[in-house]
Amino acid sequence: MGDLMETVLEASTRLRIAGFTTDLSAAPAGRLGCAACGATVDAACCTVVDIVRFEGESNPEDEAILVALISPCGHRGLFSCAYGQTTGADATDVLRALPARSAIPPGGHRRERHRD
């Protein structure tokens, strides 16, 4: 590939500069924990602004996903996890609960990035 793709660190930095400064973590039953205020919110009620997927060149276990979203508590944050067979149960429930692709607000993005 002639195109240089972002790393997880580069994408995280870009999104944090864009205002997604809160860490969000998977909680049971398709919920996300907000590190800024301690709220636990339904992932289905979040607004997805950007999704970046990362795939390893040769190792499927290197797959990861980074989601920039706006939580119902009002915080803009990032949720990341392994993507694929190694995704944990809580993270899988969160990914399934996130709004459909059509829910991305104008100006939002979905990108798939492949690591070199």
N, CA and C atoms as an extended XYZ file, in Angstrom:
348
Properties=species:S:1:pos:R:3:atomname:S:1:resname:S:1:resid:I:1 pbc="F F F"
N         0.839       -1.183        0.000 N   MET     1
C         0.000        0.000        0.000 CA  MET     1
C         0.883        1.244        0.000 C   MET     1
N         0.624        2.159       -0.892 N   GLY     2
C         1.356        3.394       -0.919 CA  GLY     2
C         0.816        4.395        0.087 C   GLY     2
N        -0.397        4.204        0.507 N   ASP     3
C        -1.065        5.120        1.434 CA  ASP     3
C        -0.658        4.807        2.864 C   ASP     3
N        -0.199        5.801        3.604 N   LEU     4
C         0.099        5.593        5.011 CA  LEU     4
C        -1.180        5.750        5.819 C   LEU     4
N        -1.498        4.759        6.614 N   MET     5
C        -2.706        4.786        7.425 CA  MET     5
C        -2.367        5.188        8.854 C   MET     5
N        -3.339        5.772        9.532 N   GLU     6
C        -3.144        6.154       10.929 CA  GLU     6
C        -2.972        4.929       11.799 C   GLU     6
N        -2.191        5.108       12.836 N   THR     7
C        -2.104        4.102       13.881 CA  THR     7
C        -3.216        4.393       14.887 C   THR     7
N        -3.416        3.504       15.835 N   VAL     8
C        -4.407        3.725       16.895 CA  VAL     8
C        -4.050        4.998       17.666 C   VAL     8
N        -2.773        5.174       17.973 N   LEU     9
C        -2.338        6.362       18.706 CA  LEU     9
C        -2.601        7.641       17.909 C   LEU     9
N        -2.308        7.625       16.617 N   GLU    10
C        -2.545        8.808       15.781 CA  GLU    10
C        -4.034        9.141       15.699 C   GLU    10
N        -4.870        8.125       15.524 N   ALA    11
C        -6.313        8.357       15.451 CA  ALA    11
C        -6.843        8.874       16.787 C   ALA    11
N        -6.380        8.296       17.889 N   SER    12
C        -6.802        8.756       19.221 CA  SER    12
C        -6.403       10.208       19.440 C   SER    12
N        -5.189       10.550       19.063 N   THR    13
C        -4.716       11.929       19.224 CA  THR    13
C        -5.549       12.882       18.376 C   THR    13
N        -5.805       12.519       17.128 N   ARG    14
C        -6.614       13.354       16.234 CA  ARG    14
C        -7.999       13.592       16.825 C   ARG    14
N        -8.616       12.550       17.341 N   LEU    15
C        -9.965       12.668       17.884 CA  LEU    15
C        -9.977       13.417       19.214 C   LEU    15
N        -8.957       13.241       20.027 N   ARG    16
C        -8.883       13.998       21.286 CA  ARG    16
C        -8.720       15.494       20.993 C   ARG    16
N        -7.916       15.834       19.995 N   ILE    17
C        -7.764       17.236       19.589 CA  ILE    17
C        -9.103       17.789       19.096 C   ILE    17
N        -9.915       16.934       18.479 N   ALA    18
C       -11.234       17.337       17.983 CA  ALA    18
C       -12.273       17.435       19.101 C   ALA    18
N       -11.874       17.147       20.342 N   GLY    19
C       -12.779       17.329       21.474 CA  GLY    19
C       -13.312       16.067       22.120 C   GLY    19
N       -12.891       14.906       21.649 N   PHE    20
C       -13.344       13.646       22.239 CA  PHE    20
C       -12.349       13.248       23.329 C   PHE    20
N       -12.478       13.887       24.488 N   THR    21
C       -11.460       13.799       25.535 CA  THR    21
C       -11.772       12.818       26.655 C   THR    21
N       -12.984       12.322       26.701 N   THR    22
C       -13.393       11.417       27.781 CA  THR    22
C       -13.177        9.967       27.378 C   THR    22
N       -12.704        9.160       28.312 N   ASP    23
C       -12.575        7.724       28.074 CA  ASP    23
C       -13.898        7.058       28.413 C   ASP    23
N       -14.368        6.221       27.518 N   LEU    24
C       -15.603        5.462       27.726 CA  LEU    24
C       -15.242        3.982       27.744 C   LEU    24
N       -15.849        3.238       28.651 N   SER    25
C       -15.529        1.820       28.782 CA  SER    25
C       -16.792        0.971       28.716 C   SER    25
N       -16.614       -0.254       28.250 N   ALA    26
C       -17.737       -1.178       28.140 CA  ALA    26
C       -18.214       -1.590       29.525 C   ALA    26
N       -19.516       -1.624       29.686 N   ALA    27
C       -20.163       -2.113       30.903 CA  ALA    27
C       -21.166       -3.183       30.474 C   ALA    27
N       -21.653       -3.999       31.383 N   PRO    28
C       -22.602       -5.050       31.010 CA  PRO    28
C       -23.870       -4.498       30.345 C   PRO    28
N       -24.505       -5.335       29.560 N   ALA    29
C       -25.812       -5.077       28.953 CA  ALA    29
C       -25.797       -3.936       27.932 C   ALA    29
N       -24.703       -3.807       27.160 N   GLY    30
C       -24.661       -2.805       26.107 CA  GLY    30
C       -24.590       -1.385       26.620 C   GLY    30
N       -23.939       -1.198       27.749 N   ARG    31
C       -23.837        0.132       28.349 CA  ARG    31
C       -22.379        0.594       28.336 C   ARG    31
N       -22.199        1.896       28.414 N   LEU    32
C       -20.874        2.506       28.451 CA  LEU    32
C       -20.695        3.272       29.753 C   LEU    32
N       -19.518        3.145       30.351 N   GLY    33
C       -19.179        3.918       31.532 CA  GLY    33
C       -18.416        5.163       31.119 C   GLY    33
N       -18.811        6.310       31.642 N   CYS    34
C       -18.177        7.590       31.339 CA  CYS    34
C       -17.187        7.928       32.451 C   CYS    34
N       -15.908        8.057       32.099 N   ALA    35
C       -14.881        8.361       33.090 CA  ALA    35
C       -14.994        9.791       33.615 C   ALA    35
N       -15.619       10.688       32.846 N   ALA    36
C       -15.703       12.091       33.260 CA  ALA    36
C       -16.690       12.311       34.403 C   ALA    36
N       -17.847       11.649       34.329 N   CYS    37
C       -18.876       11.915       35.340 CA  CYS    37
C       -19.311       10.668       36.106 C   CYS    37
N       -18.846        9.505       35.679 N   GLY    38
C       -19.204        8.272       36.364 CA  GLY    38
C       -20.524        7.667       35.939 C   GLY    38
N       -21.217        8.327       35.003 N   ALA    39
C       -22.509        7.801       34.530 CA  ALA    39
C       -22.299        6.523       33.727 C   ALA    39
N       -23.297        5.656       33.765 N   THR    40
C       -23.339        4.483       32.900 CA  THR    40
C       -24.541        4.673       32.000 C   THR    40
N       -24.302        4.706       30.690 N   VAL    41
C       -25.353        5.050       29.737 CA  VAL    41
C       -25.569        3.935       28.723 C   VAL    41
N       -26.753        3.890       28.163 N   ASP    42
C       -27.089        2.929       27.127 CA  ASP    42
C       -26.372        3.331       25.840 C   ASP    42
N       -25.571        2.437       25.288 N   ALA    43
C       -24.823        2.743       24.060 CA  ALA    43
C       -25.758        3.094       22.907 C   ALA    43
N       -26.967        2.564       22.909 N   ALA    44
C       -27.922        2.849       21.847 CA  ALA    44
C       -28.359        4.314       21.839 C   ALA    44
N       -28.156        5.009       22.942 N   CYS    45
C       -28.555        6.421       23.053 CA  CYS    45
C       -27.416        7.376       22.721 C   CYS    45
N       -26.263        6.855       22.362 N   CYS    46
C       -25.113        7.691       22.022 CA  CYS    46
C       -25.193        8.123       20.558 C   CYS    46
N       -24.507        9.202       20.234 N   THR    47
C       -24.384        9.653       18.852 CA  THR    47
C       -22.989        9.294       18.370 C   THR    47
N       -22.909        8.450       17.360 N   VAL    48
C       -21.630        8.038       16.798 CA  VAL    48
C       -21.174        9.108       15.810 C   VAL    48
N       -19.968        9.621       16.014 N   VAL    49
C       -19.428       10.665       15.147 CA  VAL    49
C       -18.363       10.109       14.209 C   VAL    49
N       -17.552        9.184       14.681 N   ASP    50
C       -16.478        8.635       13.859 CA  ASP    50
C       -16.177        7.219       14.327 C   ASP    50
N       -15.871        6.354       13.386 N   ILE    51
C       -15.429        4.998       13.698 CA  ILE    51
C       -14.183        4.721       12.872 C   ILE    51
N       -13.140        4.254       13.536 N   VAL    52
C       -11.914        3.898       12.840 CA  VAL    52
C       -11.592        2.448       13.186 C   VAL    52
N       -11.489        1.611       12.155 N   ARG    53
C       -11.125        0.203       12.361 CA  ARG    53
C        -9.691       -0.006       11.952 C   ARG    53
N        -9.011       -0.844       12.687 N   PHE    54
C        -7.621       -1.154       12.413 CA  PHE    54
C        -7.487       -2.657       12.217 C   PHE    54
N        -6.797       -3.045       11.162 N   GLU    55
C        -6.590       -4.463       10.886 CA  GLU    55
C        -5.106       -4.724       10.728 C   GLU    55
N        -4.636       -5.761       11.400 N   GLY    56
C        -3.235       -6.153       11.254 CA  GLY    56
C        -3.012       -6.769        9.885 C   GLY    56
N        -1.823       -6.628        9.376 N   GLU    57
C        -1.489       -7.180        8.065 CA  GLU    57
C        -1.568       -8.704        8.044 C   GLU    57
N        -1.060       -9.339        9.107 N   SER    58
C        -0.987      -10.794        9.074 CA  SER    58
C        -1.625      -11.480       10.272 C   SER    58
N        -1.969      -10.735       11.314 N   ASN    59
C        -2.491      -11.349       12.525 CA  ASN    59
C        -3.899      -10.821       12.811 C   ASN    59
N        -4.925      -11.672       12.664 N   PRO    60
C        -6.292      -11.230       12.921 CA  PRO    60
C        -6.520      -10.737       14.349 C   PRO    60
N        -5.659      -11.154       15.275 N   GLU    61
C        -5.806      -10.703       16.658 CA  GLU    61
C        -5.392       -9.247       16.836 C   GLU    61
N        -4.818       -8.635       15.804 N   ASP    62
C        -4.421       -7.229       15.855 CA  ASP    62
C        -5.571       -6.294       15.511 C   ASP    62
N        -6.752       -6.821       15.224 N   GLU    63
C        -7.877       -5.976       14.849 CA  GLU    63
C        -8.381       -5.193       16.053 C   GLU    63
N        -8.694       -3.913       15.814 N   ALA    64
C        -9.213       -3.051       16.877 CA  ALA    64
C       -10.183       -2.055       16.268 C   ALA    64
N       -10.985       -1.442       17.106 N   ILE    65
C       -11.930       -0.419       16.663 CA  ILE    65
C       -11.888        0.733       17.663 C   ILE    65
N       -11.999        1.944       17.140 N   LEU    66
C       -12.012        3.162       17.944 CA  LEU    66
C       -13.253        3.950       17.535 C   LEU    66
N       -14.102        4.250       18.506 N   VAL    67
C       -15.362        4.940       18.234 CA  VAL    67
C       -15.365        6.279       18.967 C   VAL    67
N       -15.592        7.347       18.215 N   ALA    68
C       -15.763        8.677       18.807 CA  ALA    68
C       -17.255        8.924       18.895 C   ALA    68
N       -17.731        9.259       20.091 N   LEU    69
C       -19.173        9.439       20.234 CA  LEU    69
C       -19.521       10.486       21.268 C   LEU    69
N       -20.767       10.900       21.216 N   ILE    70
C       -21.305       11.836       22.197 CA  ILE    70
C       -22.276       11.044       23.062 C   ILE    70
N       -22.021       11.059       24.350 N   SER    71
C       -22.819       10.302       25.307 CA  SER    71
C       -24.047       11.110       25.735 C   SER    71
N       -25.120       10.438       26.143 N   PRO    72
C       -26.295       11.151       26.641 CA  PRO    72
C       -25.993       12.041       27.859 C   PRO    72
N       -24.902       11.761       28.578 N   CYS    73
C       -24.532       12.614       29.713 CA  CYS    73
C       -23.892       13.913       29.238 C   CYS    73
N       -23.659       14.027       27.922 N   GLY    74
C       -23.133       15.250       27.336 CA  GLY    74
C       -21.642       15.233       27.043 C   GLY    74
N       -20.942       14.222       27.489 N   HIS    75
C       -19.501       14.156       27.254 CA  HIS    75
C       -19.193       13.569       25.879 C   HIS    75
N       -18.133       14.092       25.269 N   ARG    76
C       -17.626       13.591       23.997 CA  ARG    76
C       -16.440       12.706       24.324 C   ARG    76
N       -16.485       11.456       23.877 N   GLY    77
C       -15.430       10.551       24.287 CA  GLY    77
C       -15.099        9.486       23.277 C   GLY    77
N       -14.154        8.639       23.669 N   LEU    78
C       -13.661        7.554       22.833 CA  LEU    78
C       -13.884        6.211       23.519 C   LEU    78
N       -14.337        5.262       22.729 N   PHE    79
C       -14.467        3.878       23.163 CA  PHE    79
C       -13.616        3.041       22.220 C   PHE    79
N       -12.751        2.214       22.769 N   SER    80
C       -11.930        1.344       21.926 CA  SER    80
C       -11.944       -0.067       22.484 C   SER    80
N       -11.768       -1.006       21.575 N   CYS    81
C       -11.711       -2.408       21.993 CA  CYS    81
C       -11.130       -3.245       20.865 C   CYS    81
N       -10.803       -4.482       21.205 N   ALA    82
C       -10.426       -5.449       20.176 CA  ALA    82
C       -11.633       -5.650       19.278 C   ALA    82
N       -11.394       -6.033       18.039 N   TYR    83
C       -12.489       -6.210       17.095 CA  TYR    83
C       -12.321       -7.554       16.407 C   TYR    83
N       -13.293       -8.412       16.573 N   GLY    84
C       -13.202       -9.741       15.974 CA  GLY    84
C       -13.398      -10.812       17.029 C   GLY    84
N       -12.717      -11.921       16.835 N   GLN    85
C       -12.894      -13.063       17.732 CA  GLN    85
C       -12.436      -12.784       19.153 C   GLN    85
N       -11.553      -11.816       19.342 N   THR    86
C       -11.024      -11.542       20.682 CA  THR    86
C       -11.811      -10.463       21.430 C   THR    86
N       -12.892       -9.969       20.842 N   THR    87
C       -13.708       -8.947       21.502 CA  THR    87
C       -14.411       -9.551       22.705 C   THR    87
N       -14.317       -8.889       23.844 N   GLY    88
C       -14.976       -9.361       25.056 CA  GLY    88
C       -16.489       -9.236       24.968 C   GLY    88
N       -17.192       -9.933       25.842 N   ALA    89
C       -18.665       -9.962       25.812 CA  ALA    89
C       -19.280       -8.575       26.012 C   ALA    89
N       -18.787       -7.810       26.996 N   ASP    90
C       -19.350       -6.480       27.237 CA  ASP    90
C       -19.112       -5.556       26.048 C   ASP    90
N       -17.893       -5.603       25.480 N   ALA    91
C       -17.586       -4.757       24.317 CA  ALA    91
C       -18.440       -5.159       23.117 C   ALA    91
N       -18.672       -6.451       22.929 N   THR    92
C       -19.526       -6.917       21.838 CA  THR    92
C       -20.937       -6.363       21.998 C   THR    92
N       -21.456       -6.394       23.212 N   ASP    93
C       -22.793       -5.853       23.468 CA  ASP    93
C       -22.855       -4.354       23.173 C   ASP    93
N       -21.795       -3.620       23.531 N   VAL    94
C       -21.746       -2.178       23.239 CA  VAL    94
C       -21.744       -1.950       21.729 C   VAL    94
N       -20.882       -2.662       21.001 N   LEU    95
C       -20.806       -2.478       19.551 CA  LEU    95
C       -22.134       -2.800       18.874 C   LEU    95
N       -22.809       -3.822       19.345 N   ARG    96
C       -24.125       -4.180       18.770 CA  ARG    96
C       -25.182       -3.130       19.095 C   ARG    96
N       -25.064       -2.473       20.241 N   ALA    97
C       -26.069       -1.501       20.677 CA  ALA    97
C       -25.883       -0.121       20.049 C   ALA    97
N       -24.688        0.190       19.569 N   LEU    98
C       -24.459        1.515       18.994 CA  LEU    98
C       -25.423        1.773       17.842 C   LEU    98
N       -25.830        3.028       17.645 N   PRO    99
C       -26.779        3.356       16.571 CA  PRO    99
C       -26.267        2.938       15.196 C   PRO    99
N       -27.207        2.728       14.298 N   ALA   100
C       -26.897        2.309       12.929 CA  ALA   100
C       -26.100        3.372       12.194 C   ALA   100
N       -25.486        2.975       11.109 N   ARG   101
C       -24.670        3.888       10.304 CA  ARG   101
C       -25.433        5.140        9.885 C   ARG   101
N       -26.698        5.040        9.633 N   SER   102
C       -27.477        6.199        9.176 CA  SER   102
C       -27.613        7.261       10.265 C   SER   102
N       -27.227        6.928       11.494 N   ALA   103
C       -27.368        7.873       12.600 CA  ALA   103
C       -26.176        8.823       12.718 C   ALA   103
N       -25.192        8.709       11.822 N   ILE   104
C       -24.032        9.585       11.898 CA  ILE   104
C       -24.461       10.997       11.520 C   ILE   104
N       -24.140       11.987       12.360 N   PRO   105
C       -24.530       13.362       12.051 CA  PRO   105
C       -23.763       13.896       10.851 C   PRO   105
N       -24.283       14.939       10.183 N   PRO   106
C       -23.561       15.532        9.065 CA  PRO   106
C       -22.150       15.918        9.504 C   PRO   106
N       -21.193       15.632        8.649 N   GLY   107
C       -19.807       15.934        8.980 CA  GLY   107
C       -19.111       14.797        9.713 C   GLY   107
N       -19.865       13.770       10.140 N   GLY   108
C       -19.265       12.621       10.806 CA  GLY   108
C       -18.591       11.723        9.783 C   GLY   108
N       -17.806       10.777       10.239 N   HIS   109
C       -17.056        9.907        9.343 CA  HIS   109
C       -17.079        8.481        9.854 C   HIS   109
N       -16.919        7.577        8.951 N   ARG   110
C       -16.603        6.188        9.271 CA  ARG   110
C       -15.417        5.847        8.401 C   ARG   110
N       -14.390        5.356        8.996 N   ARG   111
C       -13.177        5.049        8.250 CA  ARG   111
C       -12.717        3.653        8.632 C   ARG   111
N       -12.117        2.997        7.695 N   GLU   112
C       -11.458        1.750        8.004 CA  GLU   112
C        -9.993        1.955        7.694 C   GLU   112
N        -9.162        1.718        8.659 N   ARG   113
C        -7.730        1.904        8.503 CA  ARG   113
C        -7.037        0.555        8.639 C   ARG   113
N        -6.052        0.344        7.812 N   HIS   114
C        -5.267       -0.878        7.871 CA  HIS   114
C        -3.866       -0.504        8.309 C   HIS   114
N        -3.393       -1.172        9.355 N   ARG   115
C        -2.019       -0.920        9.818 CA  ARG   115
C        -1.049       -1.582        8.877 C   ARG   115
N         0.060       -0.909        8.652 N   ASP   116
C         1.129       -1.506        7.816 CA  ASP   116
C         1.944       -2.479        8.619 C   ASP   116
